[in-house]
Amino acid sequence: IRLLKNKSRYIGQKLNIDFAGIVIDRPDIAISSPAKKSPDKKKSATPQEFAAKVGFIRLTNGKFAQTVQNKHKMSVESFDIKLDGIYTDQKILGHSIPFTVQKRDVKAEKIHLDAGKYYNLSVAGIANSGKTTEMSDLHFTPKYSRKAFSRVIAKETDLYTIAVRKISVEDHQSSFGKDAVIDISRLDIDRLNCNIYHDLAPPDDNAIRYFFSKKLRDVKVPLFIKNVNLRNSELTYEENAENSNIPGKITFNKFNAQITNVNNAKIKGRPTVINTDARFDFFGTADTEVNWRFDVKDRSDYFTIKGDIRKLSAENVNLFVRPYLNVTLDGQIDYLKFDYYGNSAGINGKFYFKYNDMYVNLLNKKGKERKLLTKIANWFVKDDSKGEPEHVVIEKKRDPERSFFNMLWQGIMEGLKKYII
């Protein structure tokens, strides 16, 4: 530790701490916490009147580790911190951040965090300079395999595996501590790879599934993110259905989305309508565009969602249709469109479907074709939709124990049934 140009002195009864700079080389910080204890309610002594001014602080090539009850919680293999223009006094010391800084530059590498009962989090690097923060190679990974996870959970729960190449955050006016506010101008997420796996074998979770609008309203800290940009990403959702040889699977490739005004309606004067424009390849080949809008402050959870899926093969649809309906389709889909609206009670709207050479195969529980029933069913199947087909009207009540996306999928399935049969 080096203290540069110490000009500290007493002026009357007041201590004035004044350094041109403080340099700390290779700090190795270890925090070990025992079991939680009730806080000591004794009043702390009134600190002596003072003011502290430091031109700069440099911590170079540092290490950090934290353990709680001998269990690893967090580690940073290397960090460098540069703070310029540091000042504090008795009043500032009582704030959530007990000092002010004119300029900062923080870098950390190889961060590992115990993210709770089921997950670990690692980040290759974090860099912050004032309003801008960048993170690289973030991995949110399960502590259990799929089979092991299904054994340790009490009810049906999604299992997430997430990797992100880069995250950039441009802060607007966030603050932390007692009066915390998350106020961000821009959040860029590049090359997100997200897999969501759901096993239907554990006991059902009968809890009500709330829409995103309500979940955001329930966030206590005031929140506003003006722009979220998701680029070059891949999303996969899988369900392992009981009595099925293959999991139901939906893939969203080359996923790009622009989301505006992510909020919880707790910052006055800010827009409360969230708009999402997404474009991706559904099942890797079908060019898809979706627009989704809802107002966070609308307690009925009203929404609109429009989608246009082009050149979707029946073979890909079967990855998800077969495990649940015991049905497979043959044929080519020119386009599938929906223009839906609704709220937490259900989904309604118009559904458009254009296809060629459609053939339906009915299967038994073992996956074998029920030939007689299949033949009879296809007498009633319109194998081609001629010209530009008219829309069919969809009205589907929502199961409150299922998610928004489950409701959307049910609305699409309802449209398919009305067109094909």
C-alpha positions in Angstrom: 0.0 0.0 0.0 1.4 3.4 -1.0 0.0 6.7 0.3 1.0 9.6 -2.0 1.5 13.2 -0.8 -0.2 13.0 2.6 -1.6 16.4 3.5 -4.0 15.3 6.2 -4.3 17.5 9.3 -6.5 18.7 12.0 -8.2 22.1 11.6 -9.7 22.8 15.0 -11.6 19.7 16.0 -12.1 18.5 12.4 -9.9 15.9 10.7 -9.2 16.7 7.1 -7.9 13.6 5.3 -6.1 14.6 2.1 -4.0 12.2 -0.1 -2.9 12.8 -3.7 -3.5 9.1 -4.2 -3.6 5.6 -2.7 -2.1 2.6 -4.6 -2.8 -1.0 -3.4 -0.9 -3.7 -5.3 -2.2 -7.3 -5.3 -4.9 -7.1 -2.7 -6.2 -10.6 -1.7 -9.6 -10.2 -0.1 -11.3 -13.1 1.6 -14.7 -12.8 3.4 -15.8 -15.7 5.5 -19.3 -15.5 7.0 -20.8 -17.8 9.7 -24.4 -18.6 10.1 -26.7 -15.5 10.1 -26.9 -13.8 13.5 -29.4 -11.2 14.7 -27.9 -7.7 14.3 -26.4 -5.9 17.2 -28.8 -3.2 18.2 -26.3 -1.1 20.2 -25.9 2.4 18.9 -22.6 3.1 17.3 -20.5 5.9 18.6 -20.8 9.2 16.8 -17.8 9.5 14.4 -15.5 12.4 14.8 -16.1 15.4 12.5 -14.1 14.8 9.4 -13.8 15.2 5.6 -11.8 13.0 3.3 -10.5 13.8 -0.2 -8.3 11.4 -2.2 -7.1 12.3 -5.7 -7.2 8.7 -6.8 -7.3 5.1 -5.6 -5.7 2.3 -7.6 -6.2 -1.4 -6.8 -4.3 -3.6 -9.2 -4.2 -7.4 -9.8 -6.5 -8.1 -6.9 -8.3 -11.3 -5.9 -11.6 -11.8 -4.1 -13.3 -14.8 -2.5 -16.4 -15.2 -0.3 -17.6 -18.2 1.7 -20.7 -18.6 3.8 -20.7 -21.5 6.3 -17.6 -22.9 4.6 -19.4 -23.0 1.2 -18.1 -21.1 -1.8 -20.4 -18.3 -2.8 -18.3 -16.0 -5.0 -14.8 -15.5 -6.4 -13.0 -13.1 -8.6 -9.7 -14.3 -9.9 -8.5 -10.9 -11.0 -9.7 -7.3 -10.7 -8.4 -3.8 -11.2 -10.1 -0.7 -9.9 -9.4 2.9 -10.7 -11.3 5.7 -8.8 -10.6 9.4 -9.4 -11.8 12.3 -7.3 -13.0 10.6 -4.2 -14.7 12.6 -1.5 -16.7 11.9 1.7 -17.8 13.5 4.9 -20.1 12.8 7.8 -23.3 13.5 5.7 -22.2 11.5 2.7 -21.1 8.6 5.0 -24.8 8.0 5.8 -25.7 7.5 2.2 -26.1 4.1 0.6 -22.8 4.7 -1.2 -20.7 6.4 1.5 -18.5 8.5 -0.9 -18.6 10.3 -4.2 -16.4 9.6 -7.3 -15.8 11.8 -10.3 -14.6 9.0 -12.5 -14.3 5.2 -12.2 -12.9 2.3 -14.3 -13.5 -1.2 -12.9 -12.4 -4.4 -14.6 -12.8 -8.0 -13.3 -12.1 -11.4 -14.8 -13.1 -14.9 -14.2 -16.1 -14.3 -11.8 -17.8 -17.3 -10.3 -21.0 -17.1 -8.3 -23.2 -19.6 -6.5 -26.6 -18.5 -8.0 -28.8 -20.5 -5.5 -30.0 -24.0 -5.0 -29.9 -25.1 -8.6 -27.5 -22.9 -10.6 -24.0 -21.5 -11.0 -23.1 -18.3 -12.7 -19.8 -17.5 -14.3 -18.6 -14.4 -16.3 -15.3 -14.3 -18.2 -15.0 -10.5 -17.8 -16.8 -7.3 -16.6 -15.8 -3.8 -17.4 -17.4 -0.6 -16.1 -16.5 3.0 -16.8 -19.1 5.4 -15.5 -22.4 4.9 -17.3 -21.2 2.0 -19.5 -20.9 -1.7 -18.4 -19.9 -4.6 -20.6 -19.9 -8.3 -19.7 -18.4 -11.2 -21.8 -19.0 -14.9 -21.9 -21.7 -15.3 -19.3 -22.8 -18.8 -18.4 -25.8 -19.7 -16.2 -25.7 -23.4 -15.8 -27.5 -26.1 -13.7 -25.9 -27.9 -10.9 -27.8 -31.0 -11.8 -28.4 -33.1 -14.9 -31.9 -33.2 -16.4 -32.8 -36.5 -14.7 -31.2 -35.5 -11.4 -33.0 -32.1 -11.4 -36.4 -33.8 -11.9 -35.7 -35.9 -8.8 -34.8 -33.0 -6.5 -37.6 -30.6 -7.4 -40.9 -30.9 -5.5 -43.1 -29.8 -8.5 -42.8 -29.2 -12.2 -40.2 -26.5 -12.8 -38.3 -25.3 -15.9 -34.6 -26.0 -16.1 -32.5 -23.3 -17.7 -29.1 -23.4 -19.5 -28.0 -20.0 -20.7 -24.9 -18.7 -22.4 -24.3 -15.1 -23.6 -21.4 -13.9 -25.6 -21.7 -10.2 -24.7 -24.0 -7.9 -22.7 -23.7 -4.1 -22.9 -25.5 -1.7 -20.6 -25.8 2.1 -21.0 -27.1 3.5 -17.7 -29.3 6.6 -17.6 -29.9 7.5 -14.0 -29.8 4.5 -11.8 -29.2 4.6 -8.1 -28.7 2.1 -5.4 -29.3 1.7 -1.7 -32.4 2.7 0.2 -34.0 4.6 -2.7 -32.8 2.3 -5.5 -34.0 2.9 -9.1 -33.0 0.9 -12.2 -33.1 3.5 -15.0 -31.3 2.2 -18.1 -31.0 3.8 -21.6 -30.0 0.7 -23.5 -29.4 -3.0 -22.9 -27.7 -5.0 -25.8 -27.6 -8.8 -25.6 -25.5 -10.5 -28.3 -25.5 -14.2 -29.0 -27.8 -15.5 -26.3 -28.1 -19.2 -26.4 -31.0 -20.3 -24.1 -32.3 -23.8 -23.5 -35.5 -24.3 -21.4 -36.3 -27.9 -20.5 -39.6 -28.9 -18.8 -40.2 -32.4 -17.5 -43.8 -33.4 -17.0 -43.0 -36.3 -14.7 -42.7 -34.5 -11.4 -46.0 -33.5 -9.6 -48.0 -30.8 -11.2 -47.5 -27.2 -10.1 -51.0 -25.9 -9.7 -50.0 -22.4 -8.8 -51.5 -19.6 -10.9 -49.2 -18.4 -13.8 -49.2 -14.7 -14.0 -48.6 -12.7 -17.1 -45.4 -10.6 -17.6 -47.4 -7.4 -17.1 -48.3 -8.5 -13.6 -44.9 -9.8 -12.8 -43.4 -6.5 -13.8 -46.0 -4.6 -11.7 -44.9 -6.7 -8.7 -41.3 -5.6 -9.0 -40.7 -3.3 -6.0 -37.7 -1.3 -7.3 -38.7 1.3 -9.9 -37.6 0.0 -13.3 -37.3 1.5 -16.8 -35.2 0.2 -19.7 -35.8 2.3 -22.8 -34.3 -0.1 -25.4 -33.5 -3.8 -25.2 -31.8 -5.2 -28.3 -31.4 -9.0 -28.6 -29.2 -10.1 -31.5 -27.9 -13.3 -33.2 -29.5 -15.6 -30.6 -30.8 -19.1 -30.3 -33.8 -20.2 -28.1 -34.9 -23.8 -27.5 -37.9 -25.0 -25.5 -38.2 -28.7 -24.8 -40.9 -30.7 -22.9 -40.4 -34.3 -21.9 -44.0 -35.6 -22.1 -45.0 -38.7 -20.2 -45.4 -41.8 -22.2 -43.6 -40.3 -25.2 -40.4 -41.5 -26.9 -39.3 -38.0 -27.9 -39.5 -34.6 -26.2 -41.7 -31.9 -27.6 -39.3 -29.3 -29.0 -39.6 -25.8 -30.4 -36.5 -23.9 -31.7 -36.1 -20.2 -32.5 -32.9 -19.7 -34.6 -31.2 -16.4 -35.7 -33.4 -14.7 -33.1 -33.3 -10.9 -33.1 -35.7 -8.6 -31.1 -36.1 -5.0 -30.3 -38.1 -4.3 -27.1 -39.0 -0.7 -26.0 -40.0 0.7 -22.6 -39.5 -2.3 -20.3 -41.0 -1.0 -17.1 -43.0 -1.6 -13.9 -45.1 1.7 -14.1 -43.3 3.0 -11.0 -41.4 5.9 -12.6 -43.7 8.9 -13.2 -43.8 10.4 -16.7 -42.4 7.3 -18.4 -44.3 5.2 -21.1 -45.9 2.1 -19.7 -46.6 0.2 -23.0 -44.0 -2.4 -23.8 -43.6 -3.1 -27.6 -41.6 -6.1 -28.9 -40.7 -6.7 -32.6 -39.0 -10.0 -33.1 -37.7 -11.8 -36.2 -36.3 -15.3 -36.3 -36.2 -18.7 -38.1 -38.9 -20.9 -36.5 -37.5 -24.5 -36.4 -34.4 -23.2 -38.2 -36.0 -22.7 -41.6 -39.3 -20.8 -41.3 -38.9 -17.0 -41.5 -41.0 -15.5 -38.7 -42.0 -12.0 -37.6 -43.9 -11.3 -34.4 -45.2 -8.1 -32.8 -46.3 -8.2 -29.1 -47.7 -5.2 -27.1 -49.1 -4.8 -23.6 -49.5 -2.0 -21.1 -48.0 -2.8 -17.7 -50.4 -0.6 -15.8 -53.4 -2.3 -17.3 -54.5 -4.7 -14.5 -56.7 -6.8 -16.9 -53.4 -7.8 -18.6 -54.7 -6.9 -22.0 -52.3 -7.7 -24.9 -52.1 -7.9 -28.7 -49.8 -10.3 -30.5 -49.4 -10.7 -34.3 -47.3 -13.3 -36.1 -46.4 -14.4 -39.6 -44.6 -17.7 -40.2 -43.4 -18.6 -43.7 -42.5 -21.9 -45.3 -42.9 -24.1 -42.2 -42.6 -27.8 -42.8 -45.0 -30.3 -41.2 -42.0 -32.4 -40.3 -40.8 -29.7 -37.9 -44.3 -29.1 -36.5 -44.4 -32.8 -35.6 -41.5 -32.4 -33.1 -44.0 -30.7 -30.8 -47.4 -31.9 -32.0 -46.7 -35.6 -31.9 -45.9 -36.1 -28.1 -49.2 -34.4 -27.1 -51.8 -35.1 -29.7 -50.6 -38.4 -31.0 -50.8 -37.0 -34.5 -48.3 -36.3 -37.2 -48.7 -34.2 -40.3 -47.3 -34.5 -43.8 -47.2 -31.6 -46.2 -45.9 -28.1 -46.8 -47.1 -25.0 -45.0 -46.9 -21.8 -47.2 -47.7 -19.5 -44.3 -49.3 -19.4 -40.9 -50.6 -16.0 -39.6 -52.3 -15.0 -36.4 -53.7 -11.6 -35.2 -54.7 -12.2 -31.6 -55.7 -10.2 -28.6 -56.8 -11.1 -25.1 -56.1 -10.9 -21.4 -55.4 -13.2 -18.5 -58.8 -14.9 -19.1 -58.2 -16.1 -22.7 -57.1 -15.4 -26.2 -59.2 -14.4 -29.3 -58.6 -13.3 -32.8 -58.0 -14.3 -36.4 -56.0 -17.2 -37.7 -54.8 -17.6 -41.4 -53.3 -20.9 -42.8 -52.2 -21.8 -46.3 -50.8 -25.3 -47.0 -50.3 -28.0 -49.7 -50.5 -31.8 -49.8 -51.6 -32.1 -46.2 -52.1 -35.6 -44.7 -52.9 -36.4 -41.1 -51.6 -39.6 -39.4 -53.3 -40.7 -36.2 -51.1 -42.6 -33.7 -51.7 -44.8 -30.7 -50.0 -44.3 -27.4 -47.0 -46.4 -28.6 -46.5 -44.3 -31.6 -47.8 -46.7 -34.2 -50.2 -45.5 -36.9 -53.9 -46.2 -36.5 -54.5 -47.0 -40.1 -58.3 -47.3 -40.3 -58.9 -44.1 -38.2 -56.2 -42.3 -40.2 -57.9 -43.2 -43.5 -61.3 -42.1 -42.3 -59.9 -38.8 -40.9 -58.3 -37.9 -44.1 -61.6 -38.2 -46.0 -62.5 -35.0 -44.0 -59.1 -33.3 -44.2 -58.9 -30.5 -46.8 -55.5 -31.4 -48.2 -55.0 -28.0 -50.0 -56.1 -24.5 -49.2 -56.9 -22.8 -52.5 -56.0 -19.2 -53.3 -55.8 -16.8 -50.4 -57.8 -18.5 -47.6 -60.2 -16.6 -45.4 -59.4 -16.4 -41.7 -61.0 -18.5 -39.0 -62.0 -16.9 -35.7 -60.3 -18.2 -32.6 -61.7 -18.0 -29.0 -59.8 -20.0 -26.4 -60.2 -19.8 -22.6 -56.9 -19.8 -20.7 -56.0 -22.4 -18.1 -54.7 -20.1 -15.3 -52.2 -22.7 -14.3 -50.5 -22.4 -17.7 -48.2 -19.7 -19.0 -48.9 -16.9 -21.6 -46.9 -18.9 -24.2 -48.9 -22.0 -23.5 -52.0 -20.0 -24.2 -50.6 -18.7 -27.4 -49.7 -22.2 -28.5 -53.2 -23.4 -27.7 -54.6 -20.6 -29.8 -52.4 -21.7 -32.8 -53.4 -25.3 -32.3 -57.1 -24.3 -32.3 -56.6 -22.5 -35.6 -54.9 -25.6 -37.2 -57.8 -27.8 -36.1 -60.4 -25.5 -37.7 -58.5 -25.3 -41.0 -57.5 -28.9 -41.5 -60.6 -30.7 -40.4 
